[in-house]
């Protein structure tokens, strides 16, 4: 086992460096050495002090080594960013959690439930339904109903839509809901719709809103919807699990689809980012909405976002109708943009390329894990990460 943990930092923050090293060694041996994942990058901090920064594997099919400044398709880790942008508008009084979605997206005024001639929803879809995935919308990848089959046929899950935001909304408005808003939880394109809400309230596209409100204030210089040519050499390839159990390249970094200018910015899954950038975003959340003197949100807003907002205080196991999401269900709640453990209070989310982040506000730890492997449900690496870090905590945080 090769030590990778900053042992002085671990000692100062009450962490067991040997256990952290063992965790990294196990991940390396189990996933990278066996070719199950092409690469991994892991950053762990406590009290915002980095304890380990690990880079393993190759970034591209040609064997180029992965570097610390690598860029990744973060997919659904875009959702918390979109949710933060929306909550900034809530704080400014431009919209509220109980505002009907039709107040901003009137195209949804004639939605039906179950079928095109089905009943109207029992209550209006509200903004909070978009944030917590209780809207009645779905993803085509759920593969359960004729409705999500229509999503697949129309390509409504795709990150690079050929539609404009207005055309995306119009396509959704022509399809029925899976259920009446608020009745159940279903992982869906809800956050893409939330991104359109942000665009319409701001009168600008999501890229410009994010840059002005979040990325520039936080110093997230590498996070964007479209990969600039000047940074294309830092973009990793993305791999996909084959039927035979091997992996092959699904999207080449050198000619990635993220290098093309799209007419739709997916608030649910379209961003490219780096470990360093997303760590800054996570630090802002851990600090209650502020970083380096720049405040994006009030502490009470962040507290509400990381609190369970599911109807009746239930968990995903009791309310979910989804076959797939980026979280387990038992004992897991959902707030305003991410899931949380109802017992421990940590909150987190991931992306379909197997990216992942978690924040533990009690022990003040942040973990950022990046790789590029489809689908994210292949390996239980996220649970292993959180469990391994939890077992390395020796004493309470000083803060």
C-alpha positions in Angstrom: 0.0 0.0 0.0 1.4 3.4 -1.1 0.5 6.2 1.3 -1.5 8.9 -0.4 -3.1 10.7 2.5 -1.7 14.0 3.9 -1.0 12.5 7.3 -0.4 15.8 9.1 -3.8 17.1 7.8 -5.5 13.8 8.7 -4.1 14.0 12.3 -5.1 17.6 12.6 -8.6 16.9 11.6 -9.2 13.7 13.5 -8.9 11.2 10.6 -7.2 7.8 10.4 -4.7 8.1 7.6 -4.1 4.4 7.4 -7.8 3.7 6.8 -8.0 6.3 4.1 -4.9 4.8 2.4 -6.5 1.4 2.6 -9.7 2.7 1.0 -7.8 4.2 -2.0 -5.7 1.0 -2.3 -8.9 -1.1 -2.4 -10.6 1.1 -5.0 -7.4 1.0 -7.1 -7.0 -2.7 -6.9 -10.7 -3.5 -7.4 -11.6 -1.1 -10.2 -8.6 0.3 -11.9 -6.1 -2.6 -11.9 -8.9 -5.0 -13.1 -9.9 -2.7 -15.9 -13.4 -2.2 -14.5 -13.0 1.6 -14.6 -10.7 3.5 -16.9 -9.7 5.9 -14.3 -10.7 7.6 -11.1 -10.0 10.9 -9.3 -10.9 11.3 -5.7 -10.6 14.4 -3.5 -11.5 14.3 0.2 -11.5 17.2 2.6 -12.4 17.8 6.2 -13.0 21.3 7.6 -12.2 22.3 4.0 -8.7 21.0 4.4 -7.7 18.5 1.6 -6.7 15.1 3.1 -6.1 13.2 -0.1 -6.1 13.9 -3.8 -5.8 10.7 -5.8 -5.5 10.3 -9.6 -5.4 6.9 -11.2 -5.7 5.3 -14.6 -5.7 6.7 -18.2 -7.7 9.6 -19.4 -8.1 8.4 -23.0 -8.2 5.3 -25.1 -4.6 5.9 -26.3 -3.3 5.5 -22.8 -2.6 9.1 -21.8 -2.4 9.3 -18.0 -5.1 11.1 -16.1 -4.1 14.4 -14.6 -5.5 16.5 -11.7 -6.9 19.1 -14.0 -8.9 16.6 -16.1 -12.4 17.7 -17.2 -15.4 15.4 -16.8 -19.0 15.2 -18.0 -20.7 15.6 -14.6 -24.2 14.8 -15.9 -26.7 14.9 -13.0 -24.3 16.6 -10.7 -25.5 19.6 -12.8 -28.8 19.3 -10.9 -27.6 20.8 -7.6 -26.1 23.8 -9.6 -29.5 24.4 -11.3 -31.2 24.1 -7.9 -28.9 26.7 -6.3 -29.5 29.1 -9.1 -33.3 28.7 -8.7 -33.0 29.2 -4.9 -31.1 32.4 -5.5 -34.2 33.6 -7.4 -36.4 32.5 -4.5 -34.4 34.6 -2.1 -34.8 37.6 -4.4 -38.6 37.2 -4.4 -38.9 36.4 -8.1 -40.5 33.0 -7.5 -41.5 30.8 -4.6 -41.5 27.1 -3.9 -45.3 26.9 -4.1 -45.5 28.9 -7.3 -47.4 26.9 -9.9 -45.1 25.9 -12.7 -47.6 27.3 -15.2 -46.9 30.8 -13.9 -43.6 30.6 -15.8 -44.3 27.7 -18.2 -47.9 28.2 -19.4 -47.4 25.4 -21.9 -48.1 23.0 -19.0 -51.6 24.3 -18.5 -53.4 21.4 -20.1 -51.3 18.4 -18.8 -53.1 15.1 -18.2 -52.3 12.1 -16.1 -51.7 8.6 -17.5 -52.8 9.2 -21.0 -53.6 12.0 -23.5 -57.3 11.8 -22.6 -56.6 11.1 -18.9 -57.8 13.3 -16.0 -56.3 16.6 -15.0 -53.8 16.5 -12.1 -55.3 16.6 -8.7 -53.3 19.7 -7.9 -51.1 22.0 -10.0 -47.4 21.2 -10.5 -45.4 23.5 -8.2 -41.8 24.6 -8.3 -41.0 22.4 -5.3 -42.1 19.4 -7.3 -39.4 20.2 -9.9 -36.8 20.5 -7.2 -37.7 17.2 -5.4 -38.8 15.1 -8.4 -42.5 14.8 -7.4 -43.7 16.5 -10.6 -45.1 13.5 -12.4 -42.5 13.9 -15.2 -40.1 11.0 -16.0 -37.0 9.8 -17.8 -37.1 7.6 -20.8 -34.4 5.5 -19.2 -36.9 4.3 -16.5 -38.2 1.8 -19.1 -41.5 1.1 -17.2 -44.4 2.7 -19.0 -45.6 3.8 -22.4 -45.0 7.4 -21.3 -41.3 6.9 -20.7 -41.2 5.0 -24.0 -42.4 8.2 -25.7 -39.6 10.1 -23.9 -37.1 7.7 -25.4 -38.6 7.9 -28.8 -38.5 11.7 -28.7 -34.9 11.8 -27.2 -36.0 13.9 -24.2 -33.2 12.4 -22.0 -30.4 13.5 -24.3 -27.9 16.0 -22.9 -27.4 17.7 -26.2 -30.9 18.4 -27.4 -31.4 19.6 -30.9 -34.4 21.5 -29.6 -34.5 24.9 -28.1 -35.6 25.3 -24.5 -39.1 26.3 -25.8 -39.3 23.3 -28.1 -38.2 21.0 -25.2 -41.0 22.3 -23.1 -43.5 22.0 -25.9 -42.5 18.4 -26.4 -43.1 17.6 -22.8 -46.4 19.5 -22.7 -47.6 17.1 -25.4 -47.1 14.1 -23.2 -49.1 13.0 -20.1 -47.7 12.9 -16.6 -47.0 9.6 -14.9 -48.9 10.7 -11.8 -50.5 13.7 -10.2 -47.8 16.1 -8.8 -46.9 15.4 -5.2 -48.3 11.9 -5.2 -45.0 10.0 -5.7 -41.3 10.5 -6.4 -39.9 9.7 -9.8 -36.4 10.6 -11.0 -37.0 12.7 -14.1 -36.3 15.7 -16.4 -37.8 17.9 -13.7 -34.5 19.8 -13.2 -34.2 20.4 -17.0 -37.6 22.1 -16.7 -36.4 24.0 -13.7 -33.5 25.2 -15.8 -36.0 26.6 -18.3 -37.8 28.3 -15.5 -34.5 30.0 -14.5 -33.9 31.0 -18.1 -37.3 32.6 -18.5 -37.2 34.4 -15.1 -33.7 35.7 -15.9 -34.3 36.4 -19.6 -31.0 34.7 -20.4 -29.7 31.3 -21.3 -28.5 29.0 -18.5 -24.8 29.2 -19.4 -24.8 33.0 -18.9 -26.9 32.8 -15.7 -24.6 30.2 -14.2 -21.5 32.1 -15.2 -22.7 35.4 -13.7 -24.4 34.0 -10.6 -22.3 31.0 -9.6 -19.2 30.1 -11.6 -17.4 33.5 -11.7 -18.3 34.4 -8.1 -17.0 31.0 -6.9 -13.9 30.9 -9.2 -15.2 27.9 -11.1 -13.3 28.6 -14.2 -13.5 25.2 -15.8 -17.3 24.6 -15.4 -19.4 25.1 -18.6 -22.0 23.6 -20.9 -19.7 23.7 -23.9 -16.1 22.5 -23.8 -13.8 25.3 -25.2 -11.2 24.3 -27.8 -8.5 25.6 -25.6 -9.3 23.0 -22.9 -10.2 20.1 -25.2 -6.9 18.3 -24.4 -8.0 18.0 -20.8 -11.4 16.3 -21.5 -11.4 12.6 -20.7 -12.9 9.9 -22.9 -16.1 8.3 -21.5 -16.5 4.5 -21.5 -19.5 2.3 -21.6 -20.0 -1.3 -20.2 -20.3 -3.8 -23.1 -22.7 -6.8 -23.1 -19.7 -9.0 -22.7 -18.5 -7.2 -19.5 -15.7 -5.2 -21.1 -15.7 -1.4 -21.6 -15.4 0.6 -24.8 -15.3 4.4 -25.5 -18.8 6.0 -25.7 -17.6 9.6 -26.2 -14.1 10.6 -27.3 -12.7 13.6 -25.4 -10.9 15.0 -28.4 -14.1 15.1 -30.4 -16.7 15.1 -27.7 -20.3 16.1 -28.2 -19.7 18.6 -25.4 -17.5 20.6 -27.9 -20.5 21.5 -30.0 -22.6 24.5 -29.3 -26.1 23.4 -28.5 -29.3 25.3 -28.6 -30.5 23.8 -25.3 -28.6 23.8 -22.0 -29.6 20.8 -19.9 -30.1 22.0 -16.3 -30.4 18.3 -15.4 -27.2 17.0 -16.9 -25.3 19.2 -19.3 -22.2 20.5 -17.5 -18.5 19.8 -17.8 -16.4 20.4 -14.7 -13.3 19.5 -12.8 -12.7 18.1 -9.3 -11.3 21.4 -8.1 -14.2 23.4 -9.4 -16.9 21.1 -7.9 -15.0 21.1 -4.6 -15.4 24.9 -4.5 -19.1 24.5 -5.1 -19.4 21.9 -2.3 -17.4 24.1 0.1 -19.9 26.9 -0.6 -22.8 24.5 0.4 -20.9 23.2 3.5 -20.3 26.8 4.6 -24.0 27.6 4.4 -24.0 29.4 1.0 -20.8 31.4 1.3 -17.2 31.0 0.0 -14.2 33.4 0.3 -16.4 36.3 1.2 -18.9 35.7 -1.6 -22.4 34.7 -0.5 -24.8 33.0 -2.9 -27.4 31.8 -0.5 -28.5 32.4 3.1 -27.7 29.6 5.6 -31.4 28.9 6.2 -31.9 28.4 2.5 -29.1 25.8 2.3 -30.4 24.1 5.4 -33.8 23.8 3.7 -32.2 22.4 0.6 -30.4 19.6 2.5 -33.5 18.8 4.6 -36.0 16.1 3.5 -38.8 17.7 1.5 -40.6 14.6 0.5 -44.4 14.6 1.2 -45.2 13.4 4.7 -41.5 13.2 5.5 -41.2 9.8 3.8 -38.2 8.2 2.2 -37.6 7.2 -1.4 -38.4 3.5 -0.6 -42.0 4.5 0.3 -42.6 7.1 -2.4 -40.5 6.2 -5.4 -41.9 4.8 -8.6 -38.5 5.0 -10.4 -36.5 2.0 -11.5 -33.3 4.1 -11.7 -31.9 7.1 -9.8 -28.5 8.1 -8.5 -29.3 7.1 -4.9 -30.4 4.2 -2.8 -34.0 4.3 -1.6 -34.2 2.9 1.9 -33.7 5.6 4.6 -33.0 8.2 1.9 -34.9 11.4 1.7 -34.8 14.1 -1.0 -34.4 17.9 -0.5 -34.2 20.7 -2.9 -31.7 19.4 -5.4 -30.1 16.4 -3.8 -30.7 13.3 -1.7 -29.8 12.9 2.0 -29.4 10.2 4.5 -32.2 10.5 7.0 -30.1 9.0 9.8 -26.7 10.7 9.2 -27.6 14.0 7.5 -25.1 13.7 4.7 -26.4 14.9 1.3 -25.2 13.9 -2.1 -25.8 13.2 -5.7 -24.1 11.6 -8.7 -24.2 11.5 -12.5 -24.8 8.7 -15.0 -21.1 8.7 -15.9 -20.4 7.5 -12.4 -19.4 10.8 -11.0 -20.3 11.5 -7.4 -20.1 14.0 -4.5 -21.2 14.0 -0.9 -21.2 16.4 2.0 -21.3 15.5 5.6 -22.3 18.6 7.6 -21.9 16.9 10.9 -18.3 15.7 10.4 -17.6 18.5 7.9 -16.3 16.2 5.2 -16.6 16.6 1.4 -15.9 13.9 -1.1 -15.6 14.4 -4.9 -15.2 11.3 -7.0 -14.8 11.5 -10.8 -14.6 8.8 -13.4 -16.4 8.4 -16.8 -18.2 5.1 -17.0 -21.7 4.2 -18.1 -24.0 3.3 -16.5 -23.5 4.6 -12.9 -25.3 1.6 -11.4 -22.6 -0.9 -12.5 -20.6 -0.9 -9.3 -21.3 -0.1 -5.6 -18.4 2.3 -5.4 -20.4 5.2 -4.0 -21.4 3.3 -0.9 -17.9 2.0 -0.5 -16.5 5.6 -0.6 -18.9 6.9 2.0 -18.5 3.9 4.3 -14.7 3.9 4.0 -14.5 7.6 4.9 -16.9 7.3 7.8 -14.8 4.5 9.2 -11.7 6.7 9.1 -13.3 9.4 11.3 -11.7 9.2 14.7 -13.2 12.2 16.5 -15.6 15.1 16.0 -14.7 18.1 13.8 -13.3 21.1 15.6 -15.7 23.4 13.9 
